[in-house]
Amino acid sequence: MLSRLEEELPSNIRIKHSPRARRLALRLDPKDRVVNLVIPKGVSLNKAHDFMKFHETWIKKAMMELPAPIPYKDGRIIPILGSDRRIVINYDPSLQTTEIELSPRRLYVHTNKKDPSVRIERFLKDYSREIITDIAKAKAIILKKKIKSVQIRDTKSRWGSCSADGKLSFSWRLIFAPTLALDYVVAHEVAHLVHLDHSTRFWNLCRDMSVDFVEGEHWMRNYGHELMRYGQLR
């Protein structure tokens, strides 16, 4: 038998049971365009239902304010490193492979696929890996630190991370951010190679390693959620 919560659960709400959570919470997932209702261990579904209903206005407002998704379709415009590029798709079934070319204002896609969105995303991930790796290595050289590896992932909650053994990880979606914002995120993680904390010394180093710390941090804090809107519809 379904609980009240399960019976009245809107399509844009997803239940997340968390043994580590200390309290009920609502967390917006801009990539999947849903709100996660986080339920700690021991909290009843009825209590979670009441919590969800109490915050119904916030849920509706959060969903309405999500930027519209932009799929990889012919004529659509996507930002790459701060420059808007129009997607131009040339469909030709006689082609053997898909070739993609990036120009200052266009993303040219010559393809035998009716829907080349998967290939476009693969191209963007590879390009993101190239750009981020180059920036990270250049900053690490300045600090005289070694990077063990640089991984590119499709993360939802963290733009980057640094492990104690020098492994860096970044969201490939940073390629949609302005260069100063991407640079700030890379500087943040590279600075962790020296200070694996968020002490004053860490922030001072992060500031020194960033091309423009203030602008980069401000953009990511206020507009970072927009990076999730690209390529969601296929």
DABELNOR-V171633 format. One record per pair of residues at least 6 apart in sequence whose C-alpha atoms are under 8 Angstrom apart, sorted by the first residue. I is the first residue (numbers start at 1). J is the second residue. Records with the same first field share a line. If there is no record, write none. Layout:
BEGIN
I->J  J
END
This chain:
BEGIN
3->45  46
4->45  46  49
5->45  46  48  49
12->33  34  35
13->34  35  36  37
14->34  35  36  37
15->36  37  38  39
16->36  37  38  39
17->38  39  40  41
18->38  39  40  41
19->40  41
20->40  41
21->38  39  40  41
22->40
23->39  40
24->37  38  39  40  48  51
25->37  38  39
26->35  36  37  38
27->35  36  37  38
28->34  35  36  62
29->35  36  156
30->66  225  226  228  229
31->156  228  229  232
33->63  66
34->63
35->59
37->48  52
39->48
67->226  229
68->229
69->229  230  231  232  233
70->76  78  229  230  231  232  233
71->117  230  231  232  233  234
72->87  117  120  230  231  233  234
73->87  89  117
74->86  87  88  89
75->86  87  88  89
76->86  87
77->84  85  86  87
78->84  85  86  87  176  230
79->85  176  177
80->175  176  177  178
81->175  176  177  178  179  182
82->176  177  178  179
83->104  105  178
84->105
85->103  104  105  106  107
86->105  106  107
87->106  107  108  109
88->106  107  108  109
89->108  109  110  111
90->108  109  110  111
91->110  111  112  113  114
92->110  111  112  113
93->111  112  113
94->112
95->111  112
96->112
97->111  112
98->109  110  111  112  113  116  119
99->109  110  111
100->107  108  109  110  120  123
101->107  108  109
102->108
109->120
115->234
117->231  234
121->231
124->172  175
125->152  172  173
127->175
128->152  172  173  174  175
129->151  152  172
132->182  186
133->150
135->183  186
136->186  187  190
137->147
139->187  190  209
140->146  147  190
145->193  194
146->166
147->166  167  168
148->165  166  167  168
149->166  167  168
150->167  168  169  170
151->167  168  169  170
152->169  170  171  172
153->169  170  171  172
154->171  172  173
155->170  171
158->171
159->170  171  174  185
160->168  169  170  171  185  186  189
161->168  169  170  189
162->168  169  189  190  192  193  196
164->193  196
166->193
168->189  190
173->227  228
174->182  227
175->182
176->227
177->224  227
180->210  211  212  213  215  216
181->215  216  217  219  220
182->216
183->210  211  216
184->206  210  211  212  213  216  217
185->216  217
187->206  209  210
188->206  210
191->202  205  206  209
192->202
194->202
195->201  202
196->202
206->213
207->213
END
